[in-house]
């Protein structure tokens, strides 16, 4: 009898500690989950000068509560032809624009102007650690810079996003159907699907604690411009199937490029680059 009572007391104590720990874990995930998604660095390892590209440093104010603002930093890399299409480049969730210069170079070589910028908390951009809503606001500020300050026609702007940048690009494109086209490379359907993909949060109430949702699949259904989806067969982070689902959800003119042997961050080889060029030229002419 004594042993049974002792066992019950110990079990109750264990369950109590487990419940407290579980609750604390859920609270921490609810408030700090963006730190599991974004991995910014402040130091710029490279600039466009690495490839002898002409470029201009750009600083764009982004309003925040209290009437104050942060500035996001970007690079305007003009094409040789002043009337060339413009790519608004939205990078992935790690490091900063310095790690994306070589990818931007590939598109610049195709003859396009590039605007590449860092979200708040990345690179030289000011502000606190990014959240999903902040990323959308930063992308909107970049769009405003191109259309209002540089006076570029929206039908000459191609919105491009890589990985998490793809989710940001889809959100921006849904808000601006007047843009020329949308290109999404190696991106996912939703953050909820990504938790299923890696299977590490099966024991947590994800539907309750997930705040950074990135509902790209639903937003894709409202896109009203030509869409190009690119995905690699050897991408260990985001499977081809997610790219195929995004492609299937797009309601209008669309193309799907499955890069054989392509990973998550690799550069496009020549045949695929030419397909991208053909897509952009058709969308902007």
Backbone torsions as a table, in degrees:
resi	resn	phi	psi	omega
1	UNK	NA	-42.7	179.1
2	UNK	-64.9	-42.1	179.8
3	UNK	-63.4	-40.5	178.5
4	UNK	-63.3	-40.6	179.6
5	UNK	-67.5	-39.8	178.7
6	UNK	-64.6	-42.0	177.9
7	UNK	-61.7	-41.7	-179.8
8	UNK	-65.3	-40.7	179.0
9	UNK	-63.2	-44.0	179.2
10	UNK	-65.2	-39.4	179.4
11	UNK	-65.3	-43.0	179.2
12	UNK	-63.5	-39.4	178.5
13	UNK	-64.5	-42.3	178.7
14	UNK	-63.8	-44.9	-179.6
15	UNK	-63.0	-37.2	178.9
16	UNK	-64.8	-46.4	178.5
17	UNK	-63.6	-40.8	179.0
18	UNK	-62.9	-43.3	-179.7
19	UNK	-63.4	-40.7	178.9
20	UNK	-65.2	-46.9	179.4
21	UNK	-62.5	-42.5	179.5
22	UNK	-62.5	-43.2	179.9
23	UNK	-64.1	-42.4	178.9
24	UNK	-64.0	-39.5	177.9
25	UNK	-61.9	-43.5	179.7
26	UNK	-64.3	-41.5	179.1
27	UNK	-64.5	-44.3	179.5
28	UNK	-62.1	-43.1	179.1
29	UNK	-64.9	-38.2	-179.2
30	UNK	-62.3	-43.9	-173.9
31	UNK	-91.7	-21.5	-173.2
32	UNK	-123.1	16.5	-173.9
33	UNK	-63.8	-25.7	179.4
34	UNK	-62.5	-23.7	179.6
35	UNK	-76.3	-10.5	173.0
36	UNK	-94.2	-7.2	-175.5
37	UNK	-111.1	-32.9	-174.6
38	UNK	-117.2	137.3	-176.5
39	UNK	-132.8	71.5	-175.4
40	UNK	-76.0	155.1	169.6
41	UNK	-129.1	146.2	-178.8
42	UNK	-88.8	-34.7	-176.3
43	UNK	-73.9	131.6	176.1
44	UNK	-90.7	108.7	-179.0
45	UNK	-72.8	-30.2	-178.0
46	UNK	-138.9	156.8	171.5
47	UNK	-130.5	169.6	178.4
48	UNK	-59.0	-18.1	178.6
49	UNK	-65.5	-19.4	176.6
50	UNK	-56.7	-33.2	-179.3
51	UNK	-109.2	20.8	179.6
52	UNK	57.2	35.4	178.6
53	UNK	-89.5	137.7	172.3
54	UNK	-73.8	131.3	-179.0
55	UNK	-153.4	164.8	-179.5
56	UNK	-129.7	131.2	173.2
57	UNK	-72.0	135.4	-177.9
58	UNK	-128.1	137.4	176.0
59	UNK	-123.6	126.4	-175.2
60	UNK	-123.3	124.2	177.4
61	UNK	-74.0	140.4	175.6
62	UNK	-123.6	119.2	-177.1
63	UNK	-67.3	146.8	173.3
64	UNK	-138.0	177.3	-174.8
65	UNK	-61.9	151.4	179.1
66	UNK	85.5	9.7	178.7
67	UNK	77.6	5.8	179.0
68	UNK	-93.9	177.6	179.1
69	UNK	-151.2	154.0	169.7
70	UNK	-107.8	161.4	176.5
71	UNK	-112.5	132.9	172.2
72	UNK	-101.4	147.2	-174.8
73	UNK	-108.7	139.5	178.2
74	UNK	-148.4	176.3	177.1
75	UNK	-123.7	127.1	171.3
76	UNK	-95.7	116.9	-178.2
77	UNK	-115.3	98.3	-174.0
78	UNK	-77.2	147.6	172.9
79	UNK	-77.1	167.5	178.0
80	UNK	-66.0	-36.3	178.7
81	UNK	-91.5	124.9	-176.4
82	UNK	-64.6	-23.5	-179.1
83	UNK	-97.9	16.0	-178.7
84	UNK	-67.6	152.6	172.9
85	UNK	-57.3	153.9	-177.0
86	UNK	-116.6	133.0	176.3
87	UNK	-104.1	120.2	171.6
88	UNK	-88.3	108.2	-168.3
89	UNK	-97.6	119.6	179.9
90	UNK	-112.2	110.9	-170.9
91	UNK	-85.1	178.8	-173.2
92	UNK	-79.5	-162.8	-167.3
93	UNK	-92.1	4.0	-173.8
94	UNK	-130.2	160.2	174.8
95	UNK	60.1	-115.9	-178.8
96	UNK	-172.4	-171.8	-175.8
97	UNK	-64.7	-21.7	178.3
98	UNK	-61.4	-27.1	179.2
99	UNK	-86.2	-1.9	-175.8
100	UNK	-114.7	4.1	-178.1
101	UNK	-62.3	-41.9	-176.8
102	UNK	-65.9	-35.6	177.1
103	UNK	-68.9	-42.4	177.3
104	UNK	-62.1	-35.1	178.8
105	UNK	-58.8	-38.9	-179.0
106	UNK	-59.5	-40.2	179.6
107	UNK	-76.7	-34.1	177.0
108	UNK	-63.5	-36.1	178.6
109	UNK	-64.9	-22.7	177.6
110	UNK	-78.0	-7.4	174.6
111	UNK	108.6	15.2	-174.7
112	UNK	-108.9	148.7	168.4
113	UNK	-75.4	148.0	-177.0
114	UNK	-126.9	133.7	166.8
115	UNK	-116.1	114.4	-175.7
116	UNK	-118.0	126.9	-176.9
117	UNK	-140.1	163.2	177.7
118	UNK	-103.2	140.7	174.0
119	UNK	-71.1	163.5	177.0
120	UNK	-56.7	135.3	-178.5
121	UNK	89.6	-8.6	178.1
122	UNK	-106.3	143.6	173.7
123	UNK	54.8	-132.4	-179.1
124	UNK	-90.6	-2.0	178.7
125	UNK	-66.5	142.1	-179.0
126	UNK	-81.7	175.4	173.9
127	UNK	104.6	168.4	-178.6
128	UNK	-79.4	-180.0	179.8
129	UNK	-55.7	135.2	-173.1
130	UNK	-68.0	152.5	170.0
131	UNK	-128.6	170.1	179.2
132	UNK	-55.7	-47.9	-178.2
133	UNK	-64.2	-36.6	177.8
134	UNK	-65.1	-39.6	179.2
135	UNK	-61.2	-41.5	178.2
136	UNK	-65.1	-40.2	178.7
137	UNK	-64.9	-39.8	179.7
138	UNK	-65.7	-40.8	177.8
139	UNK	-63.7	-39.6	177.9
140	UNK	-64.1	-39.7	177.6
141	UNK	-63.0	-39.0	177.3
142	UNK	-65.2	-41.2	176.4
143	UNK	-60.4	-44.8	179.3
144	UNK	-61.9	-38.0	178.5
145	UNK	-60.6	-46.1	-177.8
146	UNK	-68.0	-42.9	-173.9
147	UNK	-85.6	-29.8	-176.2
148	UNK	-100.7	-45.6	-179.1
149	UNK	-82.9	-44.6	179.2
150	UNK	-87.3	-7.7	176.5
151	UNK	58.7	36.2	179.1
152	UNK	-83.4	141.5	177.6
153	UNK	-71.8	131.1	179.8
154	UNK	-55.6	-31.8	-178.0
155	UNK	-76.2	6.7	172.4
156	UNK	-109.9	0.6	-175.3
157	UNK	-103.6	125.3	174.6
158	UNK	-102.8	123.6	178.4
159	UNK	-89.5	119.5	-177.5
160	UNK	-120.2	136.0	176.8
161	UNK	-140.6	138.3	-179.6
162	UNK	-114.3	127.0	176.7
163	UNK	60.8	-123.0	175.4
164	UNK	-58.5	-33.0	175.4
165	UNK	-59.7	-27.8	175.9
166	UNK	-65.0	-40.0	177.6
167	UNK	-65.1	-38.6	177.9
168	UNK	-67.4	-40.4	179.3
169	UNK	-63.0	-41.7	179.6
170	UNK	-63.7	-42.4	177.7
171	UNK	-61.3	-45.1	-179.2
172	UNK	-66.0	-41.1	-179.8
173	UNK	-65.2	-36.0	177.9
174	UNK	-64.1	-30.7	-180.0
175	UNK	-84.9	-18.4	-175.7
176	UNK	-132.0	74.4	179.2
177	UNK	-64.5	-11.1	179.2
178	UNK	-78.0	-8.8	177.3
179	UNK	-64.7	159.0	-175.7
180	UNK	-70.9	-43.3	-173.9
181	UNK	-167.2	167.0	178.1
182	UNK	-127.5	129.3	174.3
183	UNK	-121.0	127.2	-179.6
184	UNK	-122.8	120.5	-179.4
185	UNK	-115.4	126.9	172.4
186	UNK	51.8	54.3	-178.7
187	UNK	-121.0	173.5	-170.0
188	UNK	-114.6	170.7	-177.6
189	UNK	-83.0	-40.3	177.1
190	UNK	-167.4	160.2	178.2
191	UNK	-69.8	-29.3	176.1
192	UNK	-61.6	-42.8	177.6
193	UNK	-64.4	-33.0	179.3
194	UNK	-68.1	-34.5	176.5
195	UNK	-65.4	-34.8	175.6
196	UNK	-69.8	-36.3	-178.0
197	UNK	-58.6	-45.7	-177.3
198	UNK	-92.6	-15.4	170.8
199	UNK	63.6	23.3	-176.5
200	UNK	-96.5	-9.6	-177.2
201	UNK	-115.6	25.4	-176.7
202	UNK	-63.1	-24.5	-176.3
203	UNK	-92.3	5.8	-178.2
204	UNK	-112.9	151.5	177.2
205	UNK	-78.9	73.5	-171.6
206	UNK	-55.0	-41.2	-177.8
207	UNK	-60.8	-26.9	-179.5
208	UNK	-88.2	-36.2	-172.8
209	UNK	-97.6	-16.5	-175.6
210	UNK	-76.3	115.2	-179.9
211	UNK	-105.3	-34.0	179.7
212	UNK	-90.3	88.4	-166.0
213	UNK	-94.0	-35.1	179.1
214	UNK	47.6	66.4	-176.2
215	UNK	-80.7	66.8	-173.9
216	UNK	-66.6	-39.1	-176.5
217	UNK	-61.5	-44.0	179.0
218	UNK	-66.8	-41.0	-178.6
219	UNK	-68.1	-32.9	-179.1
220	UNK	-60.4	-28.4	-178.4
221	UNK	-65.5	-17.4	-178.1
222	UNK	-104.6	2.9	-177.9
223	UNK	-68.6	132.6	-175.6
224	UNK	-120.1	38.7	179.4
225	UNK	-143.8	165.6	176.0
226	UNK	-59.1	139.3	-175.8
227	UNK	-125.7	135.3	173.1
228	UNK	-122.5	122.8	176.9
229	UNK	-108.4	129.1	176.4
230	UNK	-121.0	133.8	-179.7
231	UNK	-148.7	147.3	-176.3
232	UNK	-105.5	143.9	-177.7
233	UNK	-71.3	-20.0	-178.4
234	UNK	-111.2	24.1	177.4
235	UNK	-77.2	110.6	-176.9
236	UNK	-83.3	-8.4	179.9
237	UNK	-94.0	-47.1	-177.1
238	UNK	-126.6	117.0	-174.7
239	UNK	-72.2	156.6	178.2
240	UNK	-54.1	-36.1	-175.9
241	UNK	-58.4	-32.6	178.9
242	UNK	-68.5	-40.9	176.1
243	UNK	-62.9	-39.6	178.9
244	UNK	-65.6	-36.8	178.5
245	UNK	-69.3	-38.5	175.7
246	UNK	-62.6	-43.0	178.7
247	UNK	-61.3	-44.9	-178.6
248	UNK	-64.3	-31.0	-177.5
249	UNK	-77.0	-24.0	-179.4
250	UNK	-65.7	126.8	-171.5
251	UNK	-84.1	-20.6	-172.2
252	UNK	-110.6	-144.2	178.5
253	UNK	-62.4	129.9	-175.1
254	UNK	-156.6	156.6	176.3
255	UNK	-139.1	150.5	177.7
256	UNK	-125.6	125.9	175.1
257	UNK	-115.0	114.9	174.8
258	UNK	-99.9	112.9	-174.6
259	UNK	-85.5	109.0	-178.7
260	UNK	-65.7	121.6	-178.0
261	UNK	80.6	2.3	-177.5
262	UNK	-76.6	137.6	176.3
263	UNK	-94.9	-155.1	-176.5
264	UNK	-84.7	-35.1	-172.8
265	UNK	-120.5	3.3	-173.4
266	UNK	-69.7	155.2	179.4
267	UNK	-77.3	157.2	179.7
268	UNK	-76.1	136.1	173.4
269	UNK	-80.0	169.3	-170.7
270	UNK	-56.6	-47.0	-179.2
271	UNK	-59.4	-39.2	-179.1
272	UNK	-72.6	-36.7	177.5
273	UNK	-60.9	-39.0	-179.6
274	UNK	-67.5	-32.2	175.9
275	UNK	-69.0	-37.1	175.9
276	UNK	-64.4	-43.7	179.5
277	UNK	-61.2	-43.7	179.1
278	UNK	-61.7	-41.4	179.1
279	UNK	-63.0	-47.8	-178.0
280	UNK	-65.9	-43.0	-178.4
281	UNK	-63.5	-38.5	177.6
282	UNK	-67.3	-38.2	-177.4
283	UNK	-72.5	-26.1	-174.5
284	UNK	-106.2	3.5	178.9
285	UNK	-109.9	NA	NA
